[in-house]
Amino acid sequence: MKPKEKESPRNEFRTSKVTKHPVHIYAKVGDEFKHIGITHSKVTRGIRNIKMVKNPNPKDNETTYFRPKTEGHKTSKYGAKKKEWKLHMDDDKEMKKYRK
């Protein structure tokens, strides 16, 4: 039986090479990142997204939403860190409800 790998917390934004959308990475487990997707759409695949208090991209004033779903992929499926992006404290509190 394989031992459970330790989850290390993260707080960073990258682009998913799978979805081509920005994502908020909140944890790393082994060689995978866990993330929540970021979008400008109110609805994704029939599921209502959650409006964010503040767009994490300082160069974008458009309303932004996060998907109420956790996903994960190998670390190689993500682009470079978006260093200037920041998560608003209230958005972080709301996202925590959806992290698994």
C-alpha positions as CSV (number, residue, x, y, z in Angstrom):
1,M,0.0,0.0,0.0
2,K,1.4,3.4,-1.0
3,P,1.8,5.9,1.8
4,K,-0.3,9.0,1.6
5,E,1.7,12.0,0.2
6,K,1.8,15.1,2.3
7,E,-0.1,18.2,1.0
8,S,2.0,21.4,1.0
9,P,0.0,24.6,0.8
10,R,0.4,27.0,-2.1
11,N,-1.0,30.5,-3.0
12,E,-0.1,31.2,-6.6
13,F,-1.7,31.7,-10.0
14,R,-0.6,29.9,-13.2
15,T,-2.2,29.1,-16.6
16,S,-3.5,25.6,-17.0
17,K,-2.1,24.0,-20.2
18,V,-5.2,21.7,-20.1
19,T,-7.9,24.4,-20.0
20,K,-5.9,27.4,-21.2
21,H,-7.4,29.4,-18.3
22,P,-5.8,30.9,-15.3
23,V,-6.0,28.9,-12.1
24,H,-5.4,29.5,-8.4
25,I,-3.1,26.8,-7.1
26,Y,-3.7,26.2,-3.4
27,A,-1.7,22.9,-2.8
28,K,0.9,20.6,-4.1
29,V,0.6,16.8,-3.4
30,G,3.5,14.8,-4.8
31,D,4.0,15.9,-8.4
32,E,0.5,17.3,-8.8
33,F,-1.0,20.8,-8.1
34,K,-4.6,21.2,-6.8
35,H,-6.3,24.2,-8.2
36,I,-9.6,26.2,-8.7
37,G,-10.2,27.6,-12.1
38,I,-10.7,31.4,-12.8
39,T,-12.9,32.7,-15.6
40,H,-14.9,35.7,-16.8
41,S,-18.0,33.5,-17.4
42,K,-20.9,33.4,-15.0
43,V,-21.6,29.7,-16.0
44,T,-19.3,26.9,-17.0
45,R,-20.7,23.7,-18.4
46,G,-24.1,24.4,-16.8
47,I,-22.6,25.1,-13.3
48,R,-22.9,28.6,-11.9
49,N,-19.5,30.2,-11.0
50,I,-18.9,32.3,-7.9
51,K,-18.3,36.0,-8.4
52,M,-15.0,37.2,-7.0
53,V,-14.6,40.4,-4.9
54,K,-11.6,41.5,-6.8
55,N,-10.0,40.3,-10.1
56,P,-6.6,38.8,-9.1
57,N,-5.1,40.1,-12.4
58,P,-4.1,43.8,-11.6
59,K,-4.2,44.5,-15.4
60,D,-7.8,43.4,-15.8
61,N,-10.9,45.3,-14.4
62,E,-13.5,42.8,-15.8
63,T,-15.7,40.9,-13.4
64,T,-14.1,37.6,-12.5
65,Y,-15.5,34.3,-11.2
66,F,-14.1,31.1,-9.8
67,R,-15.3,27.6,-10.5
68,P,-16.8,25.9,-7.4
69,K,-14.8,22.8,-8.1
70,T,-11.3,21.5,-7.3
71,E,-9.2,20.0,-10.0
72,G,-5.6,18.7,-10.1
73,H,-3.0,17.9,-12.7
74,K,0.7,17.0,-12.9
75,T,2.9,20.1,-12.3
76,S,4.1,19.9,-15.9
77,K,0.5,20.9,-17.1
78,Y,0.9,24.5,-15.8
79,G,2.7,27.5,-17.1
80,A,4.9,29.9,-15.1
81,K,3.8,31.7,-12.0
82,K,1.9,34.9,-12.5
83,K,3.9,36.9,-10.0
84,E,1.8,40.1,-10.0
85,W,-1.5,38.3,-9.4
86,K,-2.9,38.4,-5.9
87,L,-5.9,36.7,-4.2
88,H,-8.2,39.0,-2.2
89,M,-8.6,37.9,1.4
90,D,-12.4,37.6,1.1
91,D,-12.0,35.5,-2.1
92,D,-9.6,33.2,-0.3
93,K,-12.1,32.7,2.5
94,E,-14.9,31.8,0.0
95,M,-12.6,29.5,-2.1
96,K,-11.7,27.5,1.1
97,K,-15.3,26.2,1.2
98,Y,-14.7,24.4,-2.1
99,R,-11.2,23.0,-1.6
100,K,-11.0,19.2,-1.3
